[in-house]
Amino acid sequence: MNANIDWDGLKAAAAAARENAHAPYSCFKVGAAVQAGGRIFAGCNVENASYPVGLCAERAALAAAVAAGCKAIEAVVVVADRPLTPCGMCRQALAEFNPEVPILCVSDAEEAEATLSQLLPDPFSLSD
């Protein structure tokens, strides 16, 4: 993986954000962090009684980066009870900013890595 990525910082930020997750329905807390412009932005899942209104940790972290003006996503870390890849909606959202972004999926016991293009080989694009 890229030496310019602060993997330890991303893991720590995602783990800290996970502690703040609002998951009263699933009881499945997820934290995520993205590195963009050399900076780290974290997010957590926020569930809602109206299921579609909830927000995944990955999109929360992505939104924080974009709100700060950072759109060149360099890396993503997802922390959960088990190594968890981003859902389809999050994969598509991340592809908007870097279809080749490396993703590290972390739990207490193991890690798994992939690129977004491995997880989403044919993202939707208006230029298609």
N, C-alpha and C positions, 0 to 999 in steps of 0.2 A: 504494500500500500504506500501511497505518496508520503514522502518524508516531511512535506510541508504541512501535513495535517496534524493537529493537536489531538490525537486519539484519546489520550488520558484526560485532557480537559473536557473533551466532548462526552466521554463516559461519565465523568463526575457531574457535569451539568445536567445530563439526561437523568442520572440517578437522583439528583437533588430535586429536579422538577417532578419526577415520578412520585415523590413523597407528597406533593401537593395535588395530585390527581383527584378529580371529583368523580368517583366511580361507585355510587351507592347502589346501582342496579346490577352490574356485572361483578363488582368487587375485584375487578382486574385492572390494576393500575399500570399505566404505561408512561414512560418519560422519553423524550426525544431531544436531540440537539443537532443543530446544523452549524457548520462552519461556512461563513460567507465573508469575503473580503478580509480573511484572517481573523474575524471575530466569531464568537460563539453565541448562539441564540438557542434558548431552551423552551420547551413546551411540554404540556401534559394533556392526557385525555380529560375531557370535560363532558360527562354524560348528562342527558336530560330525559325527563319522563316521556317527552315526545322524541322517540328514538332518532329520527333523522336530524334533529336539531343539535345532537352531540357533535363534538369535535375531537378528532384524533390528535394524538401528541405530535405526530410528524407535521401535520398542517398547522398546528399551533406554533411550533418552532419556525416553520417556514414563514408564517405570517409575521412573526416577530422580526425576522431578518428583513423581510420586504418593508415593513413599517419603519425600520431603521435605515432604509435606503440601500440595503445590500441584496443584490439579486444574483450574484455569481455564486451559486451554491457549490461548495468544494467537497463536502463530506456530510454524511448523516450517521448518527448513532441512535439506536432504539433500545431502550432498557425495559425489560418486563420479567415476569416469573420464568419465562422460557424464551429462547431466542425467537423473536417474532419479526417477520418481514412486514413492511408497510402494506396496507390494504390497497386494493385497486384504485380507489379514489385518491389516496395519498401518492401512489406511484405516478398517476397521471399529473397530479399537482406538482410533484418534484420534477417531472420530465419537462415541464414548461421552462425550468430554469437550468437544468443540466441533465440531459438524458443518459449521460455516462457516469453520474455521481457514484462514488463508492459508498456502500452502506454496510455498517457493522451492527449486527444484532446481538445483544448481550443479555445474559442472565447471570445469576450468582455462580452457576456451575459451568457455563460454556459460552462460546462466542461463535458466530457464523458470519461470513462476509460474502458480499456479492456486489455487482454493479447494478445500477438501476436498469440498464439495458438487458441484463440477464433476467431480471424480474418482469420487465415490461418491454419485450422486444419490438413491439409495433405500437407506440403511443399514438393517440389521436392528435392530429395536427390540422389546422385550417388550410395549410398549404398542400395537403394530400389530394 
